[in-house]
Amino acid sequence: MADKPAAAPAAAAALRKGSLVKLDRTAWEGSLEAGASAPELPDYLVEGPGEILAIRGEHAQLRWRRPVPDVWLRLDQLMAWEPGAQG
């Protein structure tokens, strides 16, 4: 778990406001956030795209192209969205 903080700056450098992203399921599973959330993830989180609206520290505010509330997720749990790629 010592390598987790080192991964956040690399992710922060690659992702910025306006980037299209999706949730990295492997980074999510077993996290504190996953333990505090519903057991099943909505498909749109891992399929994407969500747009980064703001970045504060290690977290990004995301808006999805669906009628759902904006959410804050850790940057190290996000990956760039690629059109045509499946989650």
Residue pairs with C-beta under 8 A, 6 or more apart in sequence:
4 76
7 76
8 58
8 74
8 75
8 76
11 75
11 76
11 78
12 55
12 58
12 75
14 80
15 21
15 52
15 55
15 60
15 75
15 78
15 80
16 52
16 55
17 52
17 53
17 54
17 55
18 51
18 52
19 51
19 52
19 80
20 48
20 49
20 50
20 51
20 80
20 81
21 48
21 49
21 50
21 51
21 52
21 60
21 62
21 78
21 79
21 80
21 81
22 45
22 46
22 47
22 48
22 49
22 50
22 78
22 79
22 81
22 87
23 41
23 45
23 46
23 48
23 50
23 73
23 77
23 78
23 79
23 87
24 77
24 78
24 79
25 41
25 46
25 87
27 76
27 77
28 34
28 41
28 77
31 74
31 77
33 73
33 74
33 77
42 68
43 87
44 50
44 64
44 66
44 68
45 64
46 87
47 86
47 87
48 81
48 87
49 64
49 65
49 81
50 62
50 63
50 64
50 65
50 81
51 62
51 63
51 64
51 65
52 60
52 61
52 62
53 60
53 61
53 62
53 63
53 70
54 60
54 61
55 61
55 75
58 74
58 75
58 76
59 72
59 73
59 74
59 75
60 72
60 73
60 74
60 75
60 78
61 70
61 71
61 72
62 70
62 71
62 72
62 73
62 78
63 70
64 71
